[in-house]
Amino acid sequence: MAYSQAENLPRLGDAAADELSPTMERRVGESIVGEMRRRGAIHDDIEIADYLNRFASTLVATAPASGFSFEFFLVRDGTLNAFALPGGFIGVHTGLIVAAQSESELASVLAHEIGHVTQRHIARMLARERQASVVMLAALVLAVLAARSNPQAAGGVASLGSTVAQQQMLGFSRDAEREADRVGLEILRQGGFDSNGMISFFGRLQQSGRLYENSAPEYLRTHPITSERIADIQGRVGETRYRQRPDSVEFLLARAKLRALGDTGVDGLRLARSQFERGLRERTIDEAAGWFGLATVAAAGRDATGARKALAEVRRRLPASHAFVERLAGQVELDAGDPAAALKLADAALLRHPHARALTHLRAAALLARRDFAAAVPFLEDAVALYRSDAGLWRMLSEAQGGLGQPARAHRAAAEQFVLLDATPAAIEQLRLAQRAGQLDFHTASKVDARLRELETQWRIEQEERRESRR
């Protein structure tokens, strides 16, 4: 990919610092995540993203203090990888969840990445090359965006910096990997997870690298796994008491959903359906997850009847209602052109699962489909107050307010949506449209004015930093 990201990233500041400051490290991470979001690399499945963050939070709770607020995000990439970015951001490829044979295996990778963050490996790496800070940051963005699945593309990073810089940005040193392993194992132990998940996962990766040298899993390119490292992990795991931890229903359903939707073309859905059917027939997969996968495939193919039948099988195999299942059931009705049925399902499900954000989305979408803007506006106003970082909810609020004849408020909500999508100029334009539309009371108009000044100042500073980075 022949593009430069240097001008889109902040400068690292004082070159005399021994380590990147936590504040600047966070800004760097936010810049990279923002660029990934703008390029469509971040998966927008809020259901699985929420599962990932809830699950990962149990690991973070037992990790050494880092001073960061961790944020885990799902990357739309079928390759097997996960990576830590500056500032507590950790990206997880969809392919990693699909390939994990147990939740403990997923936990082992997340714990390892958390270890990189808590030990400040990234900050140290950036600080070592602070004299070429912007170039190094551009290399990091390229490594994540351009070379996620293509080692040949990774070579292009060298055009932005030295080969040494490229190697440092694309992978951690062996010492850093061992340190992250040790921290990760302790996180697993404290969290009650099966530490053998790290052995089985890394061992399988190492074997894949030997068998398929030219197409080895991407994780091996950024996290070198040696026999010595595996032996060190085995020795440490041997010192801990064995704990068998069953997979959660949420993990099984999330993995099934990703497997079902890996390729939503006709051939891809047909292949996924046959794989789930074979797994159920041969009893090699969890039955509830297998039927959920079939329901997801049917829903993606707009086969409402097939989806309903499969969901009935899922419900028979689960001990209680599950938000994933109820959300899919409602979406099937919405896609079938029955928003009233979808709304009924969403209302009932939210009583049982009030904190399921995907169900909030479902109810809002059903209200909008019914053009019940009078009910949608207050519901969505409450929703964005609860989930302020959800761009999709702000978008639906803007649509509802527009439908209710509130253009100024609709522009204001759209501005917040664009802020969350890292599209500051578009957000500024929406606030200017809100000012021109009028119809706002003095208090709300003052908020619009203040927010506009804030974003204009922020954008001006960003532009100045970009000009500085080009000098």
N, C-alpha and C positions, 0 to 999 in steps of 0.2 A: 504494500500500500504506500503510495508516494504522497504522503501528506505529513505536515509537521504540526505537532500539538504544542510546541514550546510556547507559543504566544497565548495559549489558553490556560496556562498554569501559573500559580503564584511563585514569586521568588522566595528563596529559602532564608533570606535575611543575613545575619552576621556570619561571615565565613569563619570567624574565630571560635564559634561555638563548637564544643566537642560533640554535641549531639543535637539533632533537630529538635526544636522545642515542641512540647505537646500541642500547643496552639497552632503552630505552623504545620505540624504533622497532620492535624485534623483538617486544616484547610486544603492541604495537598490531597488528602483522601477524598474530601468532598468534591474537589475539582475533577478527579479521575472518575468517581462514580457519576458525576453529572455528565461528563463526556460519554460515558458508557450508556447512560440513559438516553441522551440525545441521539445516539447511534442505534438505539433499539436493541442493545445487547442484554439489557436487564429484562428478565421474564416478568410479565405483569400478572401472574397468577397469585392473587392475594391470599388465596386459601393455603397454598403450599408455602408461600413466603411467611405467613403468620405461623404455620406449624414449625418452620425452620427456626424462626426467632424464639418461639416458646421453648422448643426443644433445646436450642443452643443456650438459652438463658439459664437452664439448669446446670450447664457446664461452666458458664461464666461465673455463676454464684460460688463455685468452689475453686476458681482460679486465683492466682496472686493478683493483688490490686495493680491496676494499670493506669488509672486516672482517666481512662476513656470510657465513653458510653458505646458499647459494642453494637454494631449493626450488621446483620447478615442479610445478604441479598442473593437471589436466584439468578444465575446467568443462563441465557438461552443458548446452550451449547451441549451437544450430545457427547462430547469427549469427557473422559474421566479426570476431573481436576477440581481443585479448590485452591484459593490463594488469599493471602492476607495483604491488604493495602495499608498505607499509612493512616493513622488516626483511628484504628479500631474497626475498620470496615473489612468484612470477610466475604468473598464471593464464592458461591458454591455452584458448580455446573450441574445442570439437570442430569447429565450423564452419570455423575457421581452417585446421586440418589438412586437412579435406576440400577446401577451396578452393585450397590451395597447389598450384601446377602443378609445383613441383620442391622438393627438399629445401633447395636454396639459398634459395628464397623463404621457407620456414619459418624457416631460419637467420637471414634478414635481419630478420624481425620479432622473434625472440627476442633477437638482438644489440641491437636498438634498445631493447627493454625492459630488458635488462641495463645498457645505458647510462644509463637513468633511475635505476637503483639505484646504480650506482657513482658517479654525479655527485651523489647525495643530493638529487635533485629533490623527492622526496616529503617528506623531512625538512624541507627549506626551506619547502615549501608549508605543512606543518602548523605550523611554527614561526611563520610570518607571521600565522597566525590562532590563536595559542596562547591568547589571551584568551577564545576561544570553543572551546576544545579539544574538549570532549566533543561539542558540537554539530557541529563539523567532522568528527569521527570518525564520528558517527552518519550524517552526510551521505555520507561515503565508503562506509560499509556499504550504505546505501540505493542509492547509485549503482551499486554492484556487484551487489547482490541484486535490487532492485526495478526498476532501469532498464536492465538488461543489454540488453534487446531492445526497450525501449519508451521512446522519448524523451519521450512525454507523462508517463509515470510519473516521469521524471527531474525534471519540474517540481515534483513534490511535495516534493522535497528542500528547496525554498525555504522551506517551512513550518518547517523546523528551523534555518534560518539565512538570512543575506542572499543576495541574488542573486549578489553577488561571490563569496561563499563557495561557492555552488553551482558557478559557472563554474570556480573554481579546482580544486575537487575532481573535477569531471567531465572535465577536460582540462588538459593542460600548456600552458604558454605557448609561443609560437613560438620564442623563444630556447632554451627547454628542449628542444623538439623538434629543433632544428638541432644542439644539442650532443649529444643522444642519437644523432642520425644520424651525426655525426662519429665518436663513440666506437664505434657499431655497425659502421660501415664498417671501422674499424681492427681490430675483433674478427674480422670476416669475412676480412679480408686475412691476419691472423696465423694464422687457423685453416685457411687454404687453401680457402675457399669462394668461389663465384662472386659477386662484389659486384654483378653485374648483376641478381641476384635481387631486390635492394632496389629497383632502378629499375623492373623489370617489375611487381613486386607493387604498389608505391605508385602507379605509373602506371595500372595497371588499376583500383585503388581510386578514383583521381581521376576517371577516365572514368566509373565507375559513379555517382559523386556527381553528375556533370553530367547524366547520362541519367536518373537516378532520384532527383531531389532530395528527394522526400518519403519515400523508402525507401532512402536511401543506406546503405552498410555502416556498422555501428556504429563501426568503427575510425576512421572519418572524424569522428565526433562527439567522440571522446576524444583523437584525434591529428590535428589539422587539417593537411591536405596542400595546399600551394599550389604554383602553377607555379614560383615562386621557389625553394621548397624542393626540388622535383624537379630543377630546373636545378642547384642547388648539389650535390645528390647525383651528378648526371651528370658534373659537372665533377670531382668528387673521384674517381669511379670511373674516369674517363678517364685519371687519373694513375697508375693501377695496371695491372699486367700481367693480361691476361685469363686466367682459369683456368676450364676446364670441369670440373665435378665431377659425376660420375654419381650418380644417386639410389641410396641404399642399399636393399637388399632389405627391410630392416626398415621403412623409411619407406613403401615401396610397399604392403607388407602391412598396416601400421597404417592407412594412408589408406583402403585397400580395406575393411578391417574397419569403420571408422567410416561409410563410405558405405553399406555393407550394412546396418548396424544403426541408421541414422538414424531410421527409423520401423519398428518391429517388428510393426505391425499387418498384417493380411492384404494390404491394398492397398499398404502401404509396401514390404513384402517383394516383392510382385509387380512393383512399379515398379523396385526395385533390381535384381531379376533381369533384367528386360528391358534395363536400362541396361548391365549387365555383358555381357550377350549381344550387344548392339549394339556395344559397345566392342571385344569380341573379334572380331566379324564384320568390323568396319570397320578393325580394327587401330589403334585410337586409344588403347588402353591397354596397359600391360605384360601379357603373356599370363599369367605366373605370378600376378600380382596380380589379374587378371580372374577366373581360375579360383578363386583364394582367396576373392574376393568372392562368387562363386557358391556355394562350399562353406559360407561363413558364412551366407548367406541360407538355404540348405537346412537347415543345422543349427538356425537360429532357428525354422524352420518345422517342426521335428521330422521332417524327411525324411532319415533316416539313410542310405538307399541313395543318394540324390542327393548327399549330402555326401561319402560315401566315394568316389563316382565323380569328383567334382570335385577332391577332395584327391589322387587318383591323378594327375590331370592337372597339378596344381601340382607334385608331386614330380618328374614327368617334365621339368619346365621349370626346376627349380632345380638348381644344381650340387652342392648338399650339403643335408643335413638342416637344417631351421630350426625353432627353438623354437615360433614361432607356429603352424606347420603341425602339429607333433606335439601341441601342447596342444589344438588344435581336434579332431584325430583322436581323442584320448583323451576329450574332452568328448562327442563324438558317441556313443562307446560307452557312456559313463556315462549319458547321456540315454536311450539305447536300452535301459537296464536290464541292462547287462553290465559291472558294476564290475571283474570279473576281467580282462576285455580292456583296460579303461581303465588298470588298475594295471600290466599288462604293458607297455603303451605308455608310461606315465609312467616306469617303471623304466628302460626302454631309452633314452628321451629324456633323462632326467637324467644318464645316463652321458655323453652327448654335450654336454649343455647344463646343467652343474651349477649355474650361477648364474641360471638362469631361474626367477624366483620364481613365475610362473604355473604352471610344471610342479610346483613344490612344492605349490601349492594343489591341483592335479589329483590328485597322489598321495594327499594327505591326504583329499580328498573321496572317492576310490575306497576307501580303507581304512575310512572311516566308513560308506560305503554297504554295505560287506561286514560291517559291525559287528565289524571286527577291531580292537577298542579296545586290545588288548594291544600290537599293532604300531603303532597310531596315536599312542599317548601318547608313547613315546620319540622317534618321528619328529618329532612336533609340538613337543616340548620343545626338540629341537635347532633346529627351524625358527624358533621365537620367539626363541631366543638369537641367531640370525643376523639375523632381521628383527624387531627389537623394536618397531618402529612399525607393524606390520601387524595391524590390528584383526581381520581375517578369520582369521588364523592363531590368534590368542588365542581367538576364538569357537570354532573347531574343536577347539582343545586343551581348552577347557571342556567341550564335548560329549563328547569322548573320555574325559576323566577322570570325568565323570558316568556314562558307560556302563560304566566299569571299577569303579564303586562307590567313587569318591573325591570325595565331595561338597564337602569343605572345599577341596581343590585346585581343583575345578571352579569354585567361587565366587571363588577367588583369581584364576584365569585370566580369568573373566568381568569382574572388577574392572578388570583391565588393558585389556580390550577397551573398556570404557566410558570409561576415562581417555582412550584414543585417539580416542574419538568425542565428546570434550568433554562428557561427561555425568558430571561429578564426583559429584553426589548419588547417582546409581545405582551408581557405583563404591564409594562409601562404604558403601552398603547391602550390596553383595556381600561386602565385607571383614567387615562385622559378621556376616553369615550364615556366613562361613568360620570366624570365632571361635566361634560357637555350635555349629557342626557338629563341632568337635573333630577327632580323628584325625590331628592334625599333630604331628610331632616338635618338640622344643623349638626347634631352630634355625629351622625353617620358621614356627612359630607366632610367634617373635620378629620375623621379617620381616613377617608379616601385621600385627602390632601396630604396627611402625614405619611401615609403608606407610599404615595407617589414620590414624595421628597426622599424618603428612605431608599427606595429602589433606584431613583435617579442618582443619588449619591453613591450607592453601591456599584452601579454600572460604571460611573465615572472612575471610581477607584480601580475597578477591574480593567478598564481600558488603559489607565495610566500604567498599571502593572504590566500589561501586555506590551505597551510601548517600551517600557524599561527592559523587558526581557529580550527585546530585539536589538538592544544596543550592544 
